[in-house]
Amino acid sequence: NIGDKRPLKRSRDGDDLTTVPALMDERFEEYDPFHSLCATKIKVDSTWRIESFAGLLAASPRLASVREDELVRRRSRAMDLLDALSRSGDLPLAQTQLHVVVAATHCFDQTVMTTIIEKNINPLARLEHSAALVATTVTGKGLADIVTGEHRARLAATAPSLFALRQG
């Protein structure tokens, strides 16, 4: 049962997002019968483009390129500001959001045309299974909790094991 596997670690402060990549690897290994999913490492460029306004009423933004050393300095300033605003973590940050990007790559053994014509395999069904596996892993819910309507029957045929996943 997929729900019995190690779920996202939870603490009194929320989910431990550092466990997501290892959890995804585990789930891909066990529940991707085609072995077509793998974790993807995202590398960002060393030069960032920053758009800022001189003031609240400024008409147009200023554009600047920031290299890695300046980026480190700006990140340090941002963390110092966050530390000061939260009184070193004593004050909770209500009404805030944290956006986390997690990537996975779906690879076919052959080209898409070969998959369709020679192998007679529907690539969209494989992609749908991969997307469902990622969705159930990240949300910690079963497909029955995520998918509604006419999509439920189709996915039950292509990804039946993922319907067993429940909130961890």
N, C-alpha and C positions, 0 to 999 in steps of 0.2 A: 504494500500500500504506500503510495507516494506521500501521504500525509504523515506516515510514521518516520520519515526521514528527517534529518536535522533541519528544523525550520530556522527562519531568520531569528537571530538572538534578540531577545527583548530584555529591556531593563526598565527601571522606574523612570528613566529619562527618555525612553523611546526605543526605536529599533537600532541595532548596531549595524550600520550600513557597511562596515568594513568586512562583514562576513558574506556579503552578496556575491562577489566573484567566486569564492570557493564553493558556495552553495550552488551557483549556476553550473560550475564545472561538474559537481557531483550529479546534479540532475541531468545534464547533457549526457554524461557517461552512461547513466542508468536508463533514462527514459527516451533517448533519441535512437530509435531502432535503426535508423539509416546512417548514424554517425556523421551527420552533415553539419552539425552545429559546433562551433568552437568560440571560445571567448576571444574578444578583440581588444588589443591594447591601443588606446587613443593617445597619439603623441601630438602635442601642440607645438606650433612654431615658436622659435625663441624671440621673435619680434611680434609685438602686439600693436594693434591700432586702437587708439583710445579716442573717443568722441566725448567732448565735455563742453559745457556752457560756462561762460565767464560769470554769469549771474542768472538769477531767476528770470529776468526780463530780456536776456540776450536773444537776438534774432536768429543768429546762426551758430552752429557748434564749431568748436575748434578741433581740428584733427591733429593728432600727434602719434608718432611711432615710439614705442617704448621697448627698449632692449631688455635682456634678461636681468642685468644688474639693477636697472631702475625698477623693474617689475618686482624684484625681491624687496627693494626699499619700500615700494608702495604697498605690497602685501603686509609688510611689518607695520606700517602706519595704520593700515586697516585693522589689523589684529589688536594693536594698541587702543584704537578707538573703540572696538568691540569690547575689549577688556574694561575700559573706563566706563562705557555705557552700562555694562552688566555688573559693575562693581566686582570685578574679578570672578564672575560667575555666581554671585550671591543673588542677583535679581534675575528672574526668569525672563526670557525674551518672548513675550506673548505676541501673537499675530505676526509671526515671522515664517518664512519659508526657506527651505533648503532644497536646491535642485541638484540631483545627482544623475550623471549620465553613465549608463551601463550599455556596453555594446557587445553584440554577438554577430558572427558571420555565418551565413548559411551557404555551404558549398555543394555544388552538384559534382558527381563523378565525371560526367560528360557535359557537353554543351547542352543548352536548353533544347535545341532542336533535336539532338540525338536522344535526349531523354524522352521527348514526346513521340518522335517518329519511330525510332528503332526499339526503344525499351517499352513503349506504350505506357508511360507513367505520366500522370498528371502532376506537373511541377507545382501547381498552385496548392494542391492538397498537401504536398510535402512542406511548402512554405507556411501553410496554415498550421500544420502540426508544430513546426518550429516556433511560430509566433505564439501559439497556445502554450507551449512549454515555457517560453520566456515569461509570458504573462502570469502563469500560475506560480512560477518560481519567485518572481519579484513581488507579487501581491500576497502570496501565501494563501490564496483561495483556490477552490476547485473551479473547473470550467463552468459547472452548473451555477456558480455564484457570479461569474463574469459574463457569460454568453446568454443571450436571450433570444426568444423567437425562433424563426426558421433556421437559424445557424446552429442551434443546439443539436438537432438530429444529424446534420451533416458532420459536425465535429465529433459526435458520439461514435460515428463510424470510423473516423480517421485517427482519433486520439482518445480511446476509451479509458486508458489508465489515468489520464489527467483529470477525469471527472471525479476521481476518488479523493483528490487533494482537498484538505480542509485547512482552515486557519490554524496556524501552529501556535 
